[in-house]
Amino acid sequence: MNARTWRGLRQLGPGLITGAADDDPSGIATYSQAGAQFGYGMLWTAVFTLPLMAAVQVVSARIGYVTRRGLAANIRGAFPRWVLLLVVGLLVAANTLNIAADIAAMAEALRLLLGGSAHVYAVTFGLASLVLQVFLPYQTYVRWLKWLTLALLAYVAVAFSLHLDWWAVLRRAAWPQLALDHDLLLMVVALLGTTISPYLFFWQAAQEMEDRRDGPPHGTADVRRHLRRIKLDTLVGMGFSNLIAFFIILSTAATLHAAGVTDIQTSAQAAEALRPLAGNFTFLLFSLGIIGTGMLAVPVLAGSAGYAVAEAAGWNGTLSARLDRGEGRGFYSVIAAATLGGVLLCFTPMDPVRELFWSAVLNGVISVPIMAVMMVLASRPAVMGPYVIGPRLRATGWLATVVMGATVVAMFATW
């Protein structure tokens, strides 16, 4: 690897981590259900959503970098208080449910592998995630998150281990056949929600804010260079995310759907998609994927809630804060509450697979108002100064917002 390539890879950070966190256990379960229920019929969503999610994430990253403040702090300064409370309240509620679903899925995956109590594993995962967030230095934390993204590549290997009609696969990915009934619309909302998720907006904006806060002041040329870096980083991260989503849908369509399994009720059924590659190690590979992505996503979910609440309350919120120096107590309290609240929800009788799916649906619903607020912020010179988003990014961002909104309305209309 030459020096130039290595420097380019080192520039990847918040965008890559955000993209990998997007394929959390909730995403894996939703993509698996889509492949099992609709076969190749949902492959188009991984292609269609890529430019939309990339645009929205670039917008959120630019807001954080240019203003040196997170989304909640910007909303606090530009909108009435009720808008701030609504957005932050929706985010915290959705994140806590998503944390619960992810931790429950991680615990169930480990139970499939080792036996024992899923409740004990849930408590262990929750506490481990909380300790890592609070006590690891931010720079070390980011380096580990990058490596955890490799756990997702197993699904790509599965697809290439199968004998597929790749022409048929590409045709269905490029030319969807849609019947707009409630089941399909519900699945599309879930896929949109697990792909274009509110917690990712807040997380990436906060990470860009952290990166700029730790560096020296920048002039106009430096800012524009970093905005180009943000665009590249985000495109790589979102491309990675949707590539994995595509192959999860493809793998489950070619295995579960082809075998007549069209409704995944348990983690064991979802794991069967990996059998062509893993054989007797199916549950090992599945468990490692779920646990690896869960340990990546839970800190992002809890951290984004912490940033949002801290900014809304006017506290100092940063993962670089040191508790032993009395810093960031309110910020870390929110992270702890969200994580432990998620652990407590794991003790409810709801099935982990269904909980993962419905958390994706909830994310799809609440994304709409948050995206609209972001687009308004990014278009205001009073917020962004000379770095307001350009016409192409503005058009794509609003298109993503309208598509999400229209799909949610259609889903409720056909309920």
C-alpha positions as CSV (number, residue, x, y, z in Angstrom):
1,M,0.0,0.0,0.0
2,N,1.6,3.3,-1.1
3,A,1.8,6.4,1.2
4,R,-0.9,8.3,-0.7
5,T,-3.4,5.4,-0.4
6,W,-2.6,5.1,3.3
7,R,-3.1,8.8,3.9
8,G,-6.5,8.6,2.2
9,L,-7.6,5.7,4.4
10,R,-6.5,7.5,7.5
11,Q,-8.9,10.4,6.6
12,L,-11.9,8.0,6.8
13,G,-13.5,8.4,10.2
14,P,-17.0,9.6,11.2
15,G,-18.5,8.7,7.8
16,L,-17.1,5.1,7.8
17,I,-18.1,4.5,11.4
18,T,-21.6,5.9,10.8
19,G,-22.0,3.7,7.8
20,A,-20.9,0.6,9.7
21,A,-23.1,1.4,12.7
22,D,-26.1,1.7,10.2
23,D,-25.8,-2.1,9.7
24,D,-26.6,-2.8,13.3
25,P,-28.5,-5.9,14.5
26,S,-31.7,-4.0,13.7
27,G,-30.5,-3.5,10.2
28,I,-29.4,-7.1,9.8
29,A,-32.8,-8.4,11.1
30,T,-34.8,-6.0,8.8
31,Y,-32.7,-6.8,5.7
32,S,-33.0,-10.5,6.5
33,Q,-36.8,-10.3,6.8
34,A,-36.9,-8.3,3.5
35,G,-35.0,-11.0,1.7
36,A,-37.0,-13.8,3.2
37,Q,-40.4,-12.2,2.7
38,F,-39.9,-10.6,-0.8
39,G,-36.9,-12.5,-2.3
40,Y,-35.0,-10.3,-4.8
41,G,-37.9,-7.9,-4.8
42,M,-36.3,-5.6,-2.2
43,L,-32.8,-5.4,-3.6
44,W,-33.7,-2.1,-5.3
45,T,-34.0,-0.4,-1.9
46,A,-30.2,-0.7,-1.3
47,V,-29.5,1.0,-4.6
48,F,-32.2,3.6,-4.4
49,T,-31.4,4.8,-0.9
50,L,-27.7,5.2,-1.4
51,P,-27.7,8.7,-2.8
52,L,-30.5,9.8,-0.5
53,M,-28.8,8.6,2.7
54,A,-25.4,9.9,1.6
55,A,-26.9,13.4,0.9
56,V,-28.6,13.5,4.4
57,Q,-25.5,12.3,6.2
58,V,-23.3,14.9,4.3
59,V,-25.8,17.6,5.4
60,S,-25.6,16.5,9.0
61,A,-21.8,16.3,8.9
62,R,-21.5,19.7,7.3
63,I,-23.7,21.3,10.0
64,G,-21.6,19.8,12.8
65,Y,-18.3,20.8,11.2
66,V,-19.1,24.3,10.0
67,T,-20.9,25.4,13.1
68,R,-18.8,23.5,15.6
69,R,-22.0,22.5,17.3
70,G,-24.2,19.4,17.2
71,L,-27.7,19.2,15.7
72,A,-29.5,19.8,18.9
73,A,-27.5,22.9,19.7
74,N,-28.2,24.3,16.3
75,I,-31.9,23.5,16.6
76,R,-31.9,25.2,20.0
77,G,-30.6,28.4,18.5
78,A,-32.7,28.5,15.4
79,F,-36.2,27.1,16.3
80,P,-38.8,27.4,19.0
81,R,-38.2,25.4,22.2
82,W,-41.1,23.0,21.4
83,V,-39.3,21.9,18.2
84,L,-36.2,21.2,20.1
85,L,-38.1,19.2,22.8
86,L,-40.0,17.3,20.1
87,V,-36.9,16.3,18.1
88,V,-34.8,15.4,21.1
89,G,-37.7,13.5,22.7
90,L,-38.4,11.4,19.6
91,L,-34.6,10.7,19.2
92,V,-34.2,9.5,22.8
93,A,-37.3,7.3,22.7
94,A,-36.3,5.7,19.4
95,N,-32.7,5.2,20.5
96,T,-33.6,3.6,23.8
97,L,-35.9,1.1,22.0
98,N,-33.2,0.5,19.4
99,I,-30.6,-0.1,22.1
100,A,-33.0,-2.6,23.7
101,A,-33.5,-4.4,20.4
102,D,-29.8,-4.5,19.6
103,I,-28.7,-5.8,23.1
104,A,-31.5,-8.4,23.1
105,A,-30.4,-9.6,19.7
106,M,-26.7,-9.8,20.8
107,A,-27.8,-11.7,23.9
108,E,-29.9,-14.1,21.9
109,A,-27.1,-14.7,19.4
110,L,-24.7,-15.6,22.2
111,R,-27.3,-17.8,23.8
112,L,-27.6,-19.7,20.4
113,L,-23.9,-20.2,20.5
114,L,-23.2,-21.0,24.1
115,G,-26.5,-21.7,25.7
116,G,-27.3,-20.1,29.1
117,S,-29.4,-17.1,30.0
118,A,-30.0,-14.4,27.4
119,H,-30.9,-12.0,30.3
120,V,-27.5,-12.4,31.9
121,Y,-25.8,-11.8,28.5
122,A,-28.0,-8.7,27.9
123,V,-26.8,-7.2,31.2
124,T,-23.2,-8.0,30.5
125,F,-23.3,-6.5,27.0
126,G,-25.0,-3.3,28.3
127,L,-22.5,-2.8,31.1
128,A,-19.5,-3.6,28.8
129,S,-20.7,-1.0,26.3
130,L,-21.3,1.6,28.9
131,V,-17.8,1.1,30.5
132,L,-16.1,1.4,27.0
133,Q,-17.9,4.6,26.3
134,V,-17.1,6.2,29.6
135,F,-13.6,5.2,30.2
136,L,-11.9,4.7,26.9
137,P,-10.2,7.8,25.4
138,Y,-12.1,9.1,22.4
139,Q,-9.2,8.5,19.9
140,T,-8.8,4.9,21.0
141,Y,-12.5,4.4,20.9
142,V,-12.7,5.5,17.2
143,R,-9.8,3.2,16.2
144,W,-11.6,0.2,17.6
145,L,-14.9,1.1,16.0
146,K,-13.2,1.1,12.6
147,W,-11.9,-2.4,13.0
148,L,-15.4,-3.7,14.1
149,T,-16.7,-2.9,10.6
150,L,-15.0,-6.0,9.2
151,A,-17.5,-8.3,10.9
152,L,-20.1,-7.4,8.3
153,L,-18.2,-8.8,5.3
154,A,-19.4,-12.4,6.0
155,Y,-22.6,-11.7,4.1
156,V,-20.7,-10.7,1.0
157,A,-18.9,-14.0,1.1
158,V,-22.2,-15.9,1.5
159,A,-23.6,-14.5,-1.8
160,F,-20.5,-15.5,-3.7
161,S,-20.6,-19.0,-2.3
162,L,-24.0,-19.5,-4.0
163,H,-24.8,-20.3,-7.6
164,L,-26.9,-17.3,-8.5
165,D,-28.3,-15.9,-11.7
166,W,-26.5,-12.6,-11.4
167,W,-28.3,-11.2,-14.4
168,A,-31.7,-11.7,-12.7
169,V,-30.2,-10.2,-9.5
170,L,-29.1,-7.0,-11.3
171,R,-32.3,-6.8,-13.2
172,R,-34.4,-6.9,-10.0
173,A,-32.1,-4.4,-8.3
174,A,-32.4,-1.9,-11.1
175,W,-36.0,-2.4,-12.1
176,P,-38.3,-3.1,-9.1
177,Q,-41.7,-4.7,-9.5
178,L,-43.9,-3.0,-6.9
179,A,-47.4,-3.8,-5.6
180,L,-48.2,-1.0,-3.2
181,D,-50.0,-3.0,-0.5
182,H,-49.6,-2.5,3.2
183,D,-47.0,-5.3,3.8
184,L,-44.7,-3.9,1.1
185,L,-45.0,-0.3,2.3
186,L,-44.4,-1.4,5.9
187,M,-41.2,-3.2,4.8
188,V,-40.1,-0.1,2.8
189,V,-40.6,2.2,5.8
190,A,-38.6,-0.3,7.9
191,L,-35.8,-0.4,5.3
192,L,-35.7,3.3,5.0
193,G,-35.7,3.7,8.8
194,T,-32.9,1.3,9.3
195,T,-30.9,2.9,6.5
196,I,-31.7,6.6,7.0
197,S,-31.8,6.7,10.8
198,P,-32.1,9.7,13.1
199,Y,-29.3,8.6,15.5
200,L,-26.9,8.6,12.6
201,F,-27.6,12.3,11.9
202,F,-26.9,13.3,15.4
203,W,-23.8,11.0,15.7
204,Q,-22.0,12.1,12.6
205,A,-22.7,15.8,13.2
206,A,-21.3,15.4,16.8
207,Q,-18.2,13.5,15.5
208,E,-17.4,16.2,13.0
209,M,-17.8,18.8,15.8
210,E,-15.4,16.8,18.0
211,D,-12.8,16.6,15.2
212,R,-12.9,20.3,14.5
213,R,-13.0,21.2,18.2
214,D,-9.8,19.3,18.8
215,G,-7.9,21.0,15.9
216,P,-6.7,24.5,15.2
217,P,-8.9,27.2,13.7
218,H,-9.3,26.9,9.9
219,G,-9.4,29.5,7.2
220,T,-11.8,29.3,4.2
221,A,-9.4,27.1,2.1
222,D,-9.0,24.7,5.0
223,V,-12.7,24.5,5.6
224,R,-13.5,23.8,2.0
225,R,-10.8,21.1,1.9
226,H,-12.3,19.4,5.0
227,L,-15.8,19.7,3.5
228,R,-14.5,17.7,0.5
229,R,-13.0,15.2,3.0
230,I,-16.4,14.9,4.7
231,K,-18.1,14.2,1.4
232,L,-15.6,11.4,0.5
233,D,-15.7,9.9,4.0
234,T,-19.5,9.9,4.0
235,L,-19.8,8.4,0.5
236,V,-17.4,5.6,1.4
237,G,-19.2,4.9,4.7
238,M,-22.7,4.9,3.1
239,G,-21.5,2.9,0.2
240,F,-20.1,0.3,2.6
241,S,-23.4,0.3,4.5
242,N,-25.6,-0.2,1.5
243,L,-23.2,-2.8,0.0
244,I,-23.7,-4.9,3.1
245,A,-27.4,-4.3,3.1
246,F,-27.6,-5.5,-0.5
247,F,-25.8,-8.7,0.2
248,I,-27.8,-9.5,3.4
249,I,-31.0,-9.1,1.4
250,L,-29.5,-11.2,-1.5
251,S,-28.2,-13.9,0.8
252,T,-31.5,-14.4,2.6
253,A,-33.5,-14.2,-0.6
254,A,-31.4,-16.9,-2.2
255,T,-31.5,-19.2,0.8
256,L,-34.5,-18.6,3.1
257,H,-37.0,-17.3,0.5
258,A,-36.0,-20.0,-2.0
259,A,-36.6,-22.6,0.7
260,G,-40.1,-21.3,1.5
261,V,-39.1,-19.5,4.8
262,T,-40.8,-16.1,4.3
263,D,-41.3,-14.9,7.8
264,I,-38.4,-14.9,10.2
265,Q,-39.6,-15.4,13.8
266,T,-36.3,-16.2,15.5
267,S,-32.6,-15.5,15.4
268,A,-31.9,-19.1,14.5
269,Q,-33.9,-18.7,11.3
270,A,-32.0,-15.5,10.4
271,A,-28.8,-17.4,11.0
272,E,-29.7,-20.0,8.5
273,A,-28.9,-17.6,5.6
274,L,-25.2,-18.2,6.5
275,R,-25.3,-22.0,6.3
276,P,-24.1,-22.3,2.7
277,L,-20.8,-20.6,3.7
278,A,-20.5,-21.5,7.4
279,G,-22.0,-25.0,7.6
280,N,-21.7,-26.2,11.2
281,F,-20.2,-22.8,12.1
282,T,-23.4,-21.0,11.0
283,F,-24.3,-19.8,14.5
284,L,-20.7,-18.9,15.2
285,L,-20.5,-16.6,12.2
286,F,-24.0,-15.2,12.8
287,S,-23.3,-14.5,16.4
288,L,-20.0,-12.8,15.7
289,G,-21.7,-10.6,13.1
290,I,-24.5,-9.6,15.5
291,I,-22.3,-9.1,18.5
292,G,-19.7,-7.1,16.5
293,T,-22.2,-4.8,14.9
294,G,-24.1,-4.5,18.1
295,M,-21.0,-3.4,20.1
296,L,-20.4,-0.9,17.3
297,A,-24.0,0.5,17.2
298,V,-25.0,0.6,20.9
299,P,-22.4,3.3,21.7
300,V,-23.5,5.3,18.7
301,L,-27.1,5.1,19.8
302,A,-26.4,6.0,23.4
303,G,-23.8,8.6,22.4
304,S,-26.1,10.4,20.0
305,A,-28.8,10.6,22.7
306,G,-26.2,12.0,25.1
307,Y,-25.1,14.6,22.6
308,A,-28.7,15.6,21.8
309,V,-29.8,16.0,25.5
310,A,-26.6,17.7,26.6
311,E,-26.8,20.2,23.8
312,A,-30.5,20.8,24.4
313,A,-29.8,21.4,28.1
314,G,-26.8,23.6,27.5
315,W,-24.3,21.1,29.1
316,N,-20.8,20.4,27.9
317,G,-21.2,17.1,26.0
318,T,-18.2,15.4,24.6
319,L,-16.7,11.9,24.6
320,S,-13.4,13.5,25.4
321,A,-14.7,14.5,28.9
322,R,-13.1,12.9,31.9
323,L,-15.3,11.8,34.8
324,D,-12.4,11.6,37.1
325,R,-12.0,15.4,36.6
326,G,-15.7,16.0,37.2
327,E,-16.3,16.6,33.5
328,G,-19.4,15.6,31.5
329,R,-21.5,14.2,34.3
330,G,-24.8,15.1,32.7
331,F,-23.6,13.9,29.3
332,Y,-22.5,10.5,30.6
333,S,-25.6,10.2,32.8
334,V,-27.8,10.4,29.6
335,I,-25.6,7.7,28.0
336,A,-25.9,5.5,31.1
337,A,-29.7,6.0,31.3
338,A,-30.2,5.2,27.6
339,T,-28.0,2.1,27.8
340,L,-29.4,0.8,31.1
341,G,-33.0,1.6,29.9
342,G,-32.3,-0.5,26.9
343,V,-31.1,-3.3,29.1
344,L,-34.2,-3.2,31.2
345,L,-36.4,-3.4,28.1
346,C,-34.7,-6.6,27.2
347,F,-36.6,-8.2,30.1
348,T,-40.0,-7.7,28.4
349,P,-41.6,-10.7,26.6
350,M,-41.3,-9.2,23.1
351,D,-39.5,-11.4,20.6
352,P,-36.0,-9.9,19.7
353,V,-36.5,-10.3,15.9
354,R,-39.8,-8.5,15.9
355,E,-38.5,-5.8,18.3
356,L,-35.6,-5.2,15.8
357,F,-38.0,-4.8,12.9
358,W,-40.4,-2.4,14.7
359,S,-37.5,-0.3,15.9
360,A,-36.6,0.2,12.3
361,V,-40.2,1.2,11.4
362,L,-40.2,3.7,14.3
363,N,-36.9,5.2,13.0
364,G,-38.5,5.6,9.6
365,V,-41.4,7.5,11.0
366,I,-39.5,9.9,13.2
367,S,-36.8,10.5,10.6
368,V,-39.1,12.7,8.6
369,P,-39.5,15.8,10.9
370,I,-35.8,15.6,11.9
371,M,-34.7,15.6,8.3
372,A,-36.9,18.5,7.5
373,V,-35.4,20.5,10.4
374,M,-31.9,19.6,9.2
375,M,-32.5,20.7,5.7
376,V,-33.8,24.1,6.9
377,L,-30.7,24.5,9.1
378,A,-28.3,23.7,6.4
379,S,-29.9,26.2,4.0
380,R,-29.7,29.1,6.4
381,P,-26.8,31.6,6.0
382,A,-27.5,32.6,9.6
383,V,-26.5,29.1,10.7
384,M,-23.9,28.0,8.0
385,G,-22.4,31.4,7.0
386,P,-20.9,31.2,3.5
387,Y,-21.0,27.3,3.6
388,V,-24.7,26.8,3.1
389,I,-25.4,23.6,1.1
390,G,-25.4,23.9,-2.7
391,P,-28.4,23.4,-5.0
392,R,-27.7,19.8,-5.9
393,L,-27.2,18.7,-2.3
394,R,-30.3,20.7,-1.2
395,A,-32.4,19.0,-3.9
396,T,-31.2,15.5,-3.0
397,G,-31.7,16.1,0.7
398,W,-35.3,17.4,0.2
399,L,-36.0,14.5,-2.2
400,A,-35.0,12.1,0.6
401,T,-37.2,13.9,3.0
402,V,-40.2,13.8,0.7
403,V,-39.7,10.2,-0.2
404,M,-39.5,9.2,3.5
405,G,-42.6,11.3,4.3
406,A,-44.7,10.0,1.4
407,T,-43.8,6.4,2.2
408,V,-44.8,6.8,5.9
409,V,-48.1,8.5,4.9
410,A,-48.8,5.7,2.4
411,M,-48.1,3.1,5.1
412,F,-50.5,4.6,7.6
413,A,-53.1,5.1,4.8
414,T,-53.1,1.4,4.0
415,W,-53.0,0.2,7.6
